[in-house]
Every structure is written in C-alpha cells, then in structure tokens.
C-alpha cells in the first residue's frame, strides 16, 4: 500500500470512528467516558460521596483500569476505577451495562477475594486486622434483584441474632439506574450517568457534586486526550484493515477491520473478557487490549 492510500485509509477510519462515537451523545454510563472521567480525583470523589452518603469523603489516590493479579502472578481482573480515601478504605467501582452475561453476585465475591490477594502474599507475615476496609460498587442499567431500589447494600449479617454484623470490613453495593426509589441525589446521579446532561429532566436535584461532575465531563469531552481516546478505541481496525486491503482489496479490508473493532468494543462493554473476545473475533489478544486501553 503506497503512502497516499495509507493516508486515505487513516482519514476514512477517523471519520468512521467519529460517526461511531460522537462525543456529544456519549454518556457517563459508556465505558470509555466513565474511565476518562474517573481518572480525575474530584470526579470520582463526588461520585463516591453521593453513593456513600458522605459529604466529607476525600480521596487520596485514584487508578483506572488497574490489573489485579492472582496468587500465581497471572492477570485475574481489571478494575474500572480504584481509589483510596483518607480513612484508608479501598473502593472499586465497575460500570456494568449488560448484566445478562454473568452472575454479578458471584463476580462481586471473586473481586473481593482478589482485592485481598496482594496483601496476603505467600511468605509475608500479615496480621488480618491490617486488611483494609473495602467497598465494591457495581453500577448497572438493570435491576438484578427485582426489588425496584436504586441502591442495594450488602454486609455480612448473622441469621440467628438480629442486627449482629460480622464487621469483616467488606461492603458490596449494587446501583440500579432503572429505579427511581432512593435518595434524590443518588437518583439524580444515576440518571445523569444514563443521560449525561444537566438538562436531563430525570435529574431530581441539582446537587453541587453533580454540577462539578458535569463540568469535568465537559472538560474531558473537549480535551485532546478525549479525541485521542476515541481514535484509539478503534485503532486496531486500522492495521487489520491495511492487511486485509493488501490481500483482498482496500475497501473490504477497511470495512472488516472497522467492524472487528466495533464488535470488540461492544463485547468489552458487555463484560466479556479480552481473551474470549480475541477467540470470538479471531484477532490477537494484544490487539484486543489495545482497543480496551
């Protein structure tokens, strides 16, 4: 492929990407924007402050797409947004738009075990009282418990003794965008995530934390970083399209490459693991990881 054809292909791909991912229509419930915004400590802090009902919650550290290894040192899970607050608590928030492909209850159980794994490495003397308080949060589009609540909070509780909690330092929270039953500021946050504009009529209160969050969202959408992020989401299609173009014609390769990237995005948004995406689409794991990152 000559230089002119490569230039034309890249330009076509970028136009396809912009048509697929128009920034004005992307909401905070969309995986790419959620990650880009949660990188900002203030944004993540405001979200957790509303969820936890703690006006004074303060974060000290934030990571997105953090990989947690299992005991054998192999990749086990990739957390959407991880954070620690001034009290030493560990938070892990996951955006799960499709809950039909997995058991979210057991997924939360698995996440909890892996969050403790790095602290309990073999050969290291650990006092269990040093394990940090952890809060795992899943934000979903559907009501997986079918009780019409916006928030479900789970802690270990004794069946024989009322109000006796295990107090093992673990909390699991499931948020449901579908329900309107909950605190006004939480409902407003979830509806804002679902349709990310302050003009959304489903927002019940203009909480200052949501207003600040919206300012960060708009700043992210207008940044060069977001422009690059949108392009990189589909970047794997460029190389695949070039290769197919050389073998079977530029047009066919370009289309197949872009379609492969689109499918990878959709599968990732549904919670399908990268290894499975690579098998389903017949592309390398490295290329899949490039799309996700």
CORDABEL-V628891 format. One record per helix or strand of 2 or more residues. SS is the DSSP state (~ for helix, > for strand). FROM is the first residue (numbers start at 1). TO is the last residue. Records with the same first field share a line. If there is no record, write none. Layout:
SS: FROM-TO  FROM-TO
This chain:
~: 3-20  23-25  31-38  41-52  104-120  128-130  184-194  208-221  224-233  236-248  250-269  274-281  285-292
>: 59-69  75-85  90-96  134-140  151-154  170-176
